[in-house]
Amino acid sequence: MSLRLAELPDRTPSKLTIQLTPDQLAALQDYADIYEATYGKREPIEQLAPEMLETFLNGDAGFKRARKELHQQRKEK
């Protein structure tokens, strides 16, 4: 059987604990405040941070090129 929709990827969330400097935490809190002022909805930092990270990684052209090469090298092994 062939479906138009491909099999969905693994969407099981992974938990990661990180340490932040006081300045980084303050910046994230400020970001959450500005987000709320912009969109009228409060989102916790724990929900915003993964989206911020994804946006950063997707916007880093050097990372994307290097990651593509890394995956290609892994396939060749």
Secondary structure, DSSP 8 states (H G I E B T S, - for coil): ---SS----------------HHHHHHHHHHHHHHHHHHS----HHHHHHHHHHHHHHT-HHHHHHHHHHHHHHHH-
